[in-house]
Amino acid sequence: MKTLAECIAIALHTPYAHGGPIATGTLRRFAEDYIVDEIPLLEPEGEGEHVWLKIRKRHTNTDFVARQLQKLANVKSMAVSYAGMKDRHALTTQWFSVHLPGAEEPDWQLLACDEIEILESKRHSRKLRRGTLLGNQFNIQVRDIDVDTELLTQRANSIKQQGVPNYFSSQRFGHGGANINKAHAMFAGDRRIKRHQRSIYLSSARSMLFNHILAQRVEAGSWNTLQPGDICLRTGKRGFFAVYNVNDEFEQRLAAGKIHPTAPLWGRGELPVTGDIKELEAQLPRDFPEWCKGLEKAGLKMERRALRLMPEHFSFKKNNDGVSVSFRLPAGCYATSVIRELFDAQDYNRFNKT
């Protein structure tokens, strides 16, 4: 059984897939160093009970913007929604929705300031729900870096061809793994956990277990290969299928980035994998009994997540300020999982409070 310290280490210290960073640098010195643009799944129709707002924010978290919309519209918190959380220390663009049935809209521009810019507002028939996005476009500037162009090109090509491990980022686990600590206390019976924090800690626990399986497959060199018994995910699809025998067709689809092996997001239910992969994943409740039982007791169902992340439209450019990197990721994936395979880039805001 793993200790709490071991669980925190598993969450935060994951092995590299491409040999480790090739240079050091700095992230997010300025908001414009970390630009994130949401790629919506659909556009508002122009009429309906919900007002959708496209908002650009700077050095501000998503929840804060949602609260400002709530106050201005004079509605309950449940009336305001968004598709996904966006980084605070960044320049990000995303959609929000506000439920205003039969009510006039306030002047949304009253929210405009250095941190918040209202780009567009339009009515729609439905609420914007979590996960209702195709992905995010990232444009990231890494500063204070000196890297050999040839070496950078080689590493970039490896990432384009093979992808990167689809780890949950350290931001999922809180500073120093604080969310893992809280999840451990919650599973031990701490009744002081607030309702809105519960889902955060459950997600942290689930993510830690996923990272553990992925780390083992990275170390074994099987994170981006198919093994007999794997459950695969089709790119851009929700459906999964089993691979009992690895043949040329599966290998070709894998090489083309059309399918990916998966690992469990723990919860109630049976593991669908077979063979050696089942033996690997079935070790989780033996090594992490209180974590697995806690997630099952919370009512979460067994799900799957891709082990491999293939950044789309991946490119880089050296400039006077360092290196800029651009790519697109599906919803729920982390840009830092890509950057860490290139650079050891320290977050400026971790050491300089703003």
N, C-alpha and C positions, 0 to 999 in steps of 0.2 A: 504494500500500500504506500502511495506517494505521500510525502509530508507536504505541508502548506508551502514551505520554502521551495521544494522541488516543483510544485505546481506553478508558482510564480515564475520560476526559471524557465519552465516549459513554455509558458505563455510568451515571455519576453525575449528569450534567447534561442532563436531558431537557426538551424544550419543553412548555409548558402548553397545554391545549386550550381553556380557558375565559377566557383573558385574564390569568392570573396570580392570585396570592393577593390577597384583599381585606383582610387584616389579619394581624398577627403575634401569636404566642402561645407558650405553653410546653406541652410534652407530658410525661407521666409523672413529674410531681413526686412523686406518690405512686403506689403500685401500683394503688390503687383508681381512679386516673385512666384506666387502660387495662385494661378488663375484656374478656376474650375467653372465650366459651363455645363449646366444640366442639359441632357438630350431627352426631350419629352417623348413619352409613348404616344400621346395624342395632343391635339390642339383644341382649345375651347371653341365651341360652336357659334357663340355670339348671343345666345339667349338661355335663360334658365334661372334657377334659384341661387346658384352659386356664382360668386365673382372670383375669377382666376386672375391673379396678379403676378406678372413677371418682375422680379426684383433683383437688383444687383446690390450686394452688401460688401462692406469692407471692414475687416477687424471686428466682426460682429457674428455671434452665433445664431443659428436658425431659430432656436426657441425664443430668443430675445425679439427677433423680428415678428414672430407669431404673436407674442404678447402685445406688441405695439399695434398690430392689426386688430387684435381683440379689443383693446382699449378704444381705438379710434372708431371702430364699428359698433362698440357697445354691445358685444355679444359674449356668450359663454365660451370658455376655452375649447370646448368640443366643436364649436362652429368653425374653427380655424384649423387648416390642415396643410400638409406639404408632402411631397413625394419622398424626400430623403433629407437627412442631415447633411450640412455642408460645413467645411472647416471654418473655424473662427478666424485664425490668422491667415487670411487669404482674401482674394478678390473673387467672389463667386456670384453666379447668376442662377436663379432657380424660380420655380413657380410655387405660389401659395394659393389656397382657396378659402373664401369666407362665405358662410351660408347666410344669405340675406333674402329670405323669401318674402316677397311683397313689400320690401323696404327699399328706400332710396339709398344710393351709395353715398358715403361720405367723400369728402375731397381727399383722395389718397395722397395727393402731393403734400399734404400737411405733415406726412412722415419724412419727407425728403430732407436729407442732411448730408454731412460728409460721409456718414457710414451707410446710409440707405438711399437707394435711387429707384424710383418707380418707373419701370420701362414700358409697361403695358398693362391694361386691365380689360377683361372681356368676360362676359357671362357664359356659363355652361350649365348643363342640366344635372351634372353629377359632382359630388365632392371629389377633390383630389386626394386619393388614398396613398398610404405608404407603399413604396415600391412601384408606383405607376410612372416609371421612366425606363428608357432604353439603356441609359448609362450616363457617363460624364466624360467631357473632353478636358484634358489637363494640359496646361502650358506652364512648365516649371523652370525657374531660373536657379541654378546652383552657383553660388558665389564662393570666393576665396578658394579657388581650385586651380591646380596645375596638372593637366593630364595629357598624356601622349595621344595624339590623334589616331595613330594606327591602332593602338591598344583599345581605345574607345570604340573605334569602328568594328574591331573584332568582337568585342563584348556585345555591342549593339546588334550585330548580325546573329550572334548566338541567341540573344533574347528574342529576336524576330522569328527565328527558326524553331526554337524549343519552348519559348514562353518562360514563365517564372513560377515558382511555387505560390499558390493562391492562399498565402497565410492571412489570418486576421492580424491587423496591425496592432502595435502597442497601444494606440489610442483607444482601442476597444477595451483594454484592461486597466485604464486609468494610470495616473502617475505612479511609477514604481510598483505597478500591479495592485493598486488599492482596491480595484473592483473584485479581484480574486480574493483578497482578504475579506471583503464584505460578503461575497457569495459563500465563502466558507462559514462565516458567522451565521448567515441566513440558514444554511442547511443544518447548522448545529442548534437551531431553534431561537435565534435572536429575533424577538418580536418588535424591535424598534425600527425595523426596515419599513420605510414608507412605500406605499403602493406604486408610485411612479418610479421608484428606484428598483423595485423588484425585477422588472423586465431587463433592466440594465445588467444586473448581477447574474440573472439567468443566462443572458446572452454571453456574458464574459466566461461563465463556467463552460458553456457549450463550445465556445470558440477555443478555449484552452485545450479541451479534449480533441477537437479537430486538428489544431496545430500539432498536437503530440503525434497523431497518426501520420500527418503529412511530413513531419520532421523525420520520422522513422523511414518513410519511403524515400525522402531526399537522401538520407544517409545510405540507403540500400540501392540508390540509383533507379528507383522504379516509380518516381512521382510523375514522370511524363512518358511512361511506357505502359502497355497493357499487360496484365497478368491474368491467367486463367482464374475465373471466379469474380473478376471485377464487375462493378456496376458502372456503366458509362452514361454520360450526359451529352446530348446533342447540343452543339453551339446554337444559342438563341432559342432553344426549346426548353420545355419543362419536363418532358418525358424522359424516362430512364430505361435502359435495357441491359441485360446481363451478357457477359462475354464468357462463354464456357471454353471455347477454343480460339486462340489467337491466330487468325489467318491473314493472308495478304490483303484482303479487302479492309479488314479492321486496321491494319498497319498503315495503309494508304490514307484512310480517313483520319487517323490520328495525326499523321505527318502533315496533312492538309489543314489541321486545326478544326476539323468538323466534329470530332468527338473528344471527350476527356474522361479519364478515370476519376472516381469520386471517393469520398470518405464520409463517415457519418456525422451528422449533427444530432447528438444523442437525445433520445426521448423514449417514449413508450413504443413497443413494437419489436419485431424480429429483424435481425440483420439479414439483408437479402443476398449478401456475398457468399461465396463458397470457397472451398479449398484453402490454400495458405492465406489468402486475404481474409477469410473469415477467422482464421486462427489469430491473425494480427489484431483485428478489430474486436474480437471477443475477449481480448485481454483487458480492454478498457474497464469493464465492471470489476475485474479482479484487482487492477492497480488503483482504480479510483472509485471504490464502492460508494462512498458517501456522496460523491458528485453525481454519479449516474443515477443513484436512487433519488437524490434531490430533484433532478431534472424530470424524472418519471413522475414523482409525487406532485410536481408542479403542473402536470398535465401536458407537457410538451410531447409531441409525436416524433418518432424517428424520421429524419429527413436526410438528404444527401447534398453535398457541395463539391464542386469540381476541385480536383487537386491542382490543376494547371490553369494558369491565367495567360492568355495570349493578347497582349496589347495590340490594338489596331492603329494603323496610320502612324506607326512609331518612327520618330525622326529626332535628330539632335543637331545642334549647331554651336560651335565655339564662337564666343564674342568677347568684347572688351571686359565684360563683367563676370565671365566664367563660361558656363555651358548651359544652354537652354535645351530642354527635353520636352517633346510633345507626343502625346498618345491619347487613345480613347479606350475606356474600360467599361465593361458591363456594370450594371447596378450591383451594389453590395461588395465591390472589389476595391482594393486600396492602392493608391498611387505609390505609397511608400514600399509596397511589395516589389514594384518595378525599380524604383530608385535605389533601394538597398543592394540590388544585384549589380549596380553600376558604381555607386559611390557610398562612402561612409559620410553621409551628409547630416550634420547636427542641426537640430531645429534651433534657430536663433532665439525664439521665444521661451525656450526652456531655461535659458540662462539670463534672459533680460526681460523682466516682467513688464507688461504693457497694460 
